[in-house]
Amino acid sequence: MLRGKQTWWFESKPVIIGTATVVGPDEGDGPLAADFDLVHQELDMQQKSWEKAERLLLEQASEFALQNAKLERNQLDFYIGGDLMNQIISNSFAARSLGVPYLGVFGACSTSMESLALASQLIDSGAATHVMAGTCSHNCTAEKQFRYPTEYGSQKPPTAQYTVTGAGAAVVAASGEGPVVECATIGKIVDLGITDPFNMGAAMAPAAVDTIQTHFNDTGRSPSDYDLIVTGDLAGVGHPIAKDLLMQNGVPMDHTLFQDCGLMVYDVQKQKVQAGGSGCACSAVVTYGHLMKRIQKGELKRILVVATGALLSPLSFQQGESIPGIAHAVSIAAGKEL
């Protein structure tokens, strides 16, 4: 049911019965390596192109998620997913391999929570019993499409972010064991006129703030209702901006409560990742890997994942358009009793 202006409240509390994450070598060198299902040691993964490697990441994450959920492919009612490639080809081709009804979505780096929200809505409405939500990105495919070919070796400013190579998938069910999806706040476009594709954190931060405040207004909750509120990939530039904006708007949050997946997936002091991580896989691998394991261990009881996306394209950038920002927030709890 709709609560407030933009929040879906899931009365049935759809259950996340299985998740999986597959990542590349840089993510495997980061602080969360132990929380991923599979770490590839090479970026090409013995594939003939970067795009084929990205597809492989998602195919493997999907298979692992099904195994962890103890389901067969034919038990899935729908698969929902998207990525950064033109025509979301990584997900479309992976869905071809999966062989189940498919809904392709595009939310740029916010796709992880967009797809999870939609999967939960299908479950809560009774339209499905088992739905998989997934997304992926690859550093070399994204760099080639949105900036420069990797081989070009161009220098990047400190505000730039490093696209996460990885994939994450979650199986949402009407019943079973696992964390539950309580509600989802669907964001709206916020665009303050930033045109620099090497500063996406600043472009996305206002959208994250708008969605977080809307979530609190719609649900009647406050930061104290959560053990962790994590943004998708604002990284070293955008996350402090979001924190300052929230403070100005009367929603103060300390650094232990308010964190960012782009700052968690890498060691930004030791790894050459500029301002931190980005990409569709950024929030997906942190949420479906690290955060789910913390929930299972009892370290977290309720989290709010606010996946952020910069909705630009190479064409829009070349035509001088600004960067629209979007953020979708999903509340995940350890159990239905919360």
ZAMARGU-4260 file (C-alpha; in steps of 0.2 Angstrom, whole numbers, plus 5000, padded with zeros to 4 digits):
<rodrens>
0) 5000/5000/5000 | 5005/5018/4997 | 5011/5027/5013 | 5013/5046/5012 | 5018/5052/4994
5) 5031/5041/4988 | 5033/5025/4999 | 5027/5008/4996 | 5023/4999/5013 | 5024/4980/5011
10) 5011/4973/5023 | 5016/4955/5020 | 5035/4958/5023 | 5042/4950/5008 | 5057/4939/5013
15) 5075/4939/5005 | 5078/4921/5005 | 5095/4921/4996 | 5108/4933/4990 | 5124/4932/4981
20) 5138/4943/4975 | 5152/4940/4962 | 5166/4953/4960 | 5183/4957/4952 | 5201/4958/4958
25) 5200/4976/4964 | 5185/4972/4975 | 5194/4957/4981 | 5208/4967/4987 | 5196/4978/4997
30) 5190/4977/5015 | 5174/4967/5011 | 5182/4953/5001 | 5177/4939/5014 | 5159/4944/5011
35) 5158/4940/4993 | 5153/4923/4986 | 5166/4923/4972 | 5181/4934/4968 | 5188/4934/4950
40) 5207/4937/4949 | 5207/4944/4932 | 5196/4958/4924 | 5193/4949/4908 | 5188/4933/4917
45) 5194/4923/4901 | 5180/4931/4891 | 5182/4939/4873 | 5176/4956/4878 | 5173/4967/4894
50) 5154/4966/4890 | 5155/4947/4890 | 5164/4947/4906 | 5151/4958/4914 | 5137/4947/4908
55) 5146/4932/4916 | 5147/4941/4933 | 5128/4942/4933 | 5125/4925/4927 | 5136/4918/4941
60) 5128/4929/4954 | 5111/4923/4948 | 5116/4905/4950 | 5123/4907/4967 | 5108/4917/4973
65) 5097/4903/4967 | 5108/4890/4976 | 5108/4900/4992 | 5089/4902/4991 | 5088/4883/4988
70) 5077/4886/4972 | 5078/4880/4954 | 5076/4892/4940 | 5059/4886/4935 | 5053/4891/4953
75) 5056/4909/4949 | 5041/4919/4943 | 5051/4934/4937 | 5068/4942/4935 | 5070/4961/4937
80) 5086/4969/4933 | 5096/4982/4924 | 5114/4989/4921 | 5124/5004/4914 | 5126/4997/4896
85) 5116/5003/4881 | 5100/4994/4880 | 5104/4986/4897 | 5112/4972/4887 | 5121/4963/4902
90) 5105/4960/4910 | 5095/4956/4894 | 5108/4943/4889 | 5109/4936/4907 | 5090/4935/4908
95) 5091/4925/4891 | 5102/4912/4900 | 5091/4912/4915 | 5076/4908/4905 | 5062/4916/4916
100) 5050/4931/4913 | 5060/4947/4913 | 5057/4965/4917 | 5072/4976/4912 | 5074/4992/4922
105) 5086/5007/4921 | 5091/5017/4936 | 5109/5019/4933 | 5118/5015/4950 | 5101/5016/4959
110) 5096/5000/4950 | 5099/4988/4964 | 5086/4996/4975 | 5074/5000/4961 | 5074/4981/4956
115) 5072/4976/4974 | 5058/4988/4977 | 5049/4981/4962 | 5052/4963/4966 | 5045/4966/4984
120) 5030/4975/4976 | 5026/4960/4965 | 5027/4948/4980 | 5017/4960/4992 | 5003/4962/4979
125) 5001/4943/4976 | 5007/4944/4958 | 5022/4932/4961 | 5029/4920/4974 | 5047/4921/4969
130) 5056/4935/4961 | 5075/4939/4958 | 5082/4956/4958 | 5099/4959/4951 | 5111/4971/4943
135) 5130/4972/4938 | 5144/4983/4932 | 5161/4982/4925 | 5175/4995/4927 | 5181/4993/4909
140) 5164/4993/4901 | 5158/5008/4910 | 5174/5018/4908 | 5174/5014/4889 | 5156/5020/4887
145) 5155/5035/4899 | 5172/5042/4899 | 5187/5036/4889 | 5193/5018/4883 | 5203/5011/4897
150) 5218/5009/4886 | 5218/5027/4883 | 5226/5030/4900 | 5218/5047/4903 | 5221/5055/4920
155) 5206/5057/4931 | 5203/5071/4944 | 5201/5067/4962 | 5182/5069/4961 | 5180/5055/4949
160) 5175/5038/4955 | 5180/5020/4951 | 5166/5009/4944 | 5164/4993/4954 | 5167/4976/4944
165) 5154/4965/4951 | 5136/4958/4951 | 5123/4956/4965 | 5107/4946/4965 | 5093/4943/4978
170) 5079/4931/4978 | 5063/4939/4986 | 5049/4927/4991 | 5032/4927/4999 | 5038/4916/5013
175) 5053/4908/5020 | 5068/4912/5031 | 5079/4928/5030 | 5078/4947/5031 | 5062/4955/5026
180) 5059/4971/5015 | 5048/4982/5025 | 5045/4997/5013 | 5053/5006/4999 | 5053/5025/4995
185) 5053/5028/4976 | 5064/5044/4972 | 5061/5058/4960 | 5073/5067/4949 | 5083/5080/4957
190) 5094/5090/4946 | 5104/5105/4952 | 5113/5109/4935 | 5130/5099/4938 | 5137/5095/4921
195) 5154/5087/4926 | 5153/5068/4923 | 5169/5066/4934 | 5159/5073/4949 | 5144/5062/4950
200) 5144/5061/4969 | 5139/5080/4969 | 5126/5077/4956 | 5118/5063/4965 | 5119/5069/4983
205) 5104/5081/4983 | 5093/5066/4976 | 5099/5055/4991 | 5094/5069/5003 | 5077/5071/4995
210) 5073/5053/4996 | 5079/5051/5014 | 5069/5065/5020 | 5054/5059/5010 | 5056/5042/5018
215) 5056/5049/5035 | 5041/5060/5032 | 5031/5046/5024 | 5034/5033/5037 | 5035/5044/5052
220) 5052/5036/5056 | 5068/5045/5061 | 5087/5041/5059 | 5086/5033/5077 | 5074/5019/5069
225) 5089/5012/5059 | 5106/5004/5064 | 5113/5010/5048 | 5108/5021/5034 | 5119/5019/5018
230) 5119/5028/5002 | 5124/5019/4986 | 5139/5027/4978 | 5141/5046/4983 | 5159/5042/4988
235) 5171/5054/4995 | 5164/5070/4987 | 5145/5067/4987 | 5143/5059/5004 | 5149/5074/5014
240) 5138/5085/5004 | 5123/5074/5008 | 5128/5074/5026 | 5129/5093/5026 | 5113/5095/5017
245) 5104/5084/5029 | 5111/5093/5044 | 5105/5110/5036 | 5088/5102/5034 | 5087/5097/5052
250) 5092/5079/5050 | 5109/5076/5058 | 5117/5059/5057 | 5134/5054/5063 | 5147/5044/5054
255) 5143/5028/5062 | 5125/5028/5057 | 5127/5037/5040 | 5139/5028/5028 | 5141/5025/5009
260) 5144/5009/4999 | 5157/5018/4988 | 5168/5021/5003 | 5165/5004/5010 | 5169/4993/4996
265) 5187/4999/4994 | 5201/5005/5005 | 5201/5023/4998 | 5218/5027/5007 | 5227/5012/4999
270) 5218/5008/4983 | 5219/5019/4967 | 5200/5022/4966 | 5200/5041/4967 | 5185/5047/4977
275) 5178/5029/4979 | 5167/5016/4971 | 5152/5019/4959 | 5142/5008/4947 | 5127/4998/4948
280) 5136/4984/4957 | 5143/4996/4971 | 5127/4996/4982 | 5122/4978/4976 | 5138/4969/4981
285) 5139/4979/4998 | 5121/4976/5002 | 5119/4958/4996 | 5136/4953/5003 | 5142/4963/5017
290) 5126/4970/5025 | 5116/4954/5023 | 5130/4945/5032 | 5129/4958/5046 | 5111/4956/5048
295) 5112/4937/5048 | 5125/4938/5062 | 5114/4949/5072 | 5125/4965/5071 | 5111/4975/5062
300) 5092/4974/5065 | 5086/4987/5053 | 5095/4996/5038 | 5090/5009/5025 | 5099/5007/5009
305) 5098/5022/4998 | 5104/5018/4981 | 5109/5033/4970 | 5110/5035/4951 | 5116/5048/4939
310) 5105/5047/4924 | 5116/5054/4911 | 5122/5046/4894 | 5137/5050/4883 | 5125/5058/4871
315) 5117/5070/4884 | 5134/5075/4891 | 5140/5079/4873 | 5125/5090/4871 | 5129/5100/4886
320) 5114/5093/4897 | 5116/5093/4916 | 5116/5076/4926 | 5099/5071/4933 | 5100/5062/4950
325) 5089/5049/4957 | 5089/5039/4973 | 5078/5024/4979 | 5077/5019/4997 | 5073/5001/5004
330) 5071/4997/5022 | 5077/4979/5026 | 5074/4972/5043 | 5081/4956/5052 | 5063/4949/5054
335) 5045/4952/5053 | 5043/4956/5072 | 5052/4972/5071
</rodrens>
